[in-house]
């Protein structure tokens, strides 16, 4: 009888699936499904005039996406124009896999080229603040801020980048 009582005490009483330790258990992953970080500063500068550092990602394993778009924005407060100012580049959707990795060098080259075109169009100075985020592949080619926020998969990460304007006719700054 004593052995049976000891075994019941060690095993616990009642169904074990309904017992709680009293410690609240929240979701393991909080925030956007992807987290981005800039990798080391690139060793090789892109000949287009601006080089975004390589981007690493970590994903919530329960919310993986297979196709995403990269949104690249720059601080357009230095642009002096009465016309509509375009301040972001939306890359065409591309494949991404796994819960941890880096964006391909081809993707980063495309982002550099798109950003350089915008920066040179407005003759921006030698340093520019740039932010990037991942978004769902269903993002339209010219989304407004509300659509970008609605379809964003990561928080924005920001960095200041040196920029060499290759456009003729821009004043040296």
C-alpha positions in Angstrom: 0.0 0.0 0.0 2.8 2.3 0.8 4.5 1.6 -2.5 1.3 2.5 -4.4 0.9 5.8 -2.4 4.5 6.7 -3.1 4.1 6.1 -6.9 0.9 8.2 -7.0 2.7 11.0 -5.2 5.6 10.9 -7.6 3.4 10.6 -10.7 1.1 13.4 -9.5 -2.6 13.3 -9.0 -5.2 13.7 -11.7 -4.7 14.0 -15.5 -1.3 15.6 -16.2 -2.5 17.5 -19.2 -4.7 19.8 -17.1 -2.1 20.7 -14.4 -0.5 24.1 -14.6 2.7 25.2 -13.0 1.2 28.6 -12.3 3.7 30.3 -14.6 1.9 32.2 -17.4 3.0 31.0 -20.8 2.8 33.6 -23.6 3.6 33.3 -27.2 7.1 32.3 -27.9 7.5 34.9 -30.8 6.4 38.4 -30.4 6.1 41.1 -33.0 6.5 40.8 -36.8 7.2 37.3 -38.3 10.6 38.3 -39.5 13.5 40.1 -37.8 16.1 41.8 -39.9 19.7 42.9 -39.1 22.4 44.4 -41.1 25.4 42.1 -41.5 28.9 43.5 -41.4 29.6 46.6 -43.6 30.2 45.4 -47.1 33.9 45.2 -48.2 33.1 45.8 -51.9 31.4 49.0 -52.8 28.7 48.8 -55.4 29.7 50.8 -58.5 26.2 52.4 -58.7 27.1 54.8 -55.9 25.4 53.3 -52.9 25.8 50.0 -51.1 23.2 48.7 -48.6 24.9 46.3 -46.1 24.0 42.6 -46.5 20.8 41.8 -44.6 20.3 38.7 -42.4 16.9 37.5 -41.3 15.4 35.3 -38.6 11.9 34.1 -38.9 9.1 32.8 -36.7 9.1 29.1 -37.7 5.3 29.1 -37.4 4.9 32.0 -39.9 7.4 31.3 -42.7 6.8 33.0 -46.1 8.1 31.5 -49.4 8.0 34.8 -51.4 8.6 38.3 -50.1 9.3 41.8 -51.4 11.9 44.1 -50.0 10.9 47.7 -49.4 13.8 50.3 -49.3 13.0 53.8 -48.1 15.3 56.8 -47.8 14.9 60.0 -45.9 13.6 62.5 -48.5 13.5 65.5 -46.1 16.5 67.0 -48.0 14.8 66.9 -51.4 13.8 70.3 -52.5 11.0 69.9 -55.1 7.5 71.1 -55.6 6.6 67.9 -57.4 5.7 64.5 -56.0 8.8 62.9 -54.4 9.3 59.1 -54.6 11.0 58.0 -51.5 10.9 54.2 -51.7 11.9 51.3 -53.9 9.8 48.1 -54.0 11.7 45.1 -55.3 9.9 42.5 -57.3 8.9 39.4 -55.2 11.7 36.9 -54.7 12.0 33.5 -53.0 13.1 33.2 -49.4 13.5 30.0 -47.4 14.2 28.8 -43.9 13.9 30.4 -40.5 17.4 31.9 -40.7 19.5 33.2 -43.5 20.5 36.2 -45.6 19.1 38.0 -48.6 21.0 37.0 -51.7 23.7 39.2 -53.2 21.5 39.6 -56.4 18.6 41.0 -54.3 21.0 43.4 -52.6 22.4 44.5 -55.9 18.9 45.2 -57.2 18.1 47.2 -54.1 21.3 49.2 -54.5 20.5 50.0 -58.2 16.9 51.0 -57.5 18.0 53.2 -54.6 20.8 54.8 -56.6 18.4 55.8 -59.4 16.2 57.6 -56.9 19.0 59.3 -55.1 20.6 60.5 -58.3 17.3 61.8 -59.6 17.1 64.2 -56.7 20.8 65.1 -56.5 21.0 64.1 -52.8 24.1 64.7 -50.7 26.9 62.3 -49.7 25.1 60.7 -46.8 21.5 59.4 -46.7 19.4 57.6 -44.1 18.0 54.4 -45.5 15.4 52.0 -44.0 14.5 48.5 -45.2 11.7 46.0 -44.4 10.3 42.8 -45.7 6.7 42.7 -47.0 4.4 40.1 -48.4 4.8 39.4 -52.1 1.3 40.6 -52.8 2.5 44.2 -52.2 1.5 46.4 -55.2 4.4 48.0 -57.2 3.4 51.5 -56.0 1.9 51.0 -52.5 1.0 53.8 -50.2 2.2 53.8 -46.6 -0.9 52.1 -45.3 -0.5 49.2 -47.7 3.2 48.8 -46.8 2.3 48.8 -43.1 -0.5 46.3 -43.6 1.7 43.8 -45.5 4.9 44.4 -43.7 6.6 41.2 -42.3 9.4 42.8 -40.4 10.2 46.0 -38.5 12.1 48.7 -40.3 15.9 48.7 -39.8 17.7 51.9 -40.5 21.3 52.9 -41.3 23.2 56.0 -42.7 24.9 55.2 -45.9 27.6 57.0 -47.8 26.4 58.0 -51.3 28.4 59.0 -54.4 26.2 60.7 -56.9 27.2 59.7 -60.4 24.7 61.9 -62.1 26.2 64.8 -64.2 25.0 68.2 -63.4 24.4 67.6 -59.7 26.3 70.1 -57.5 29.1 68.7 -55.4 27.9 68.6 -51.8 
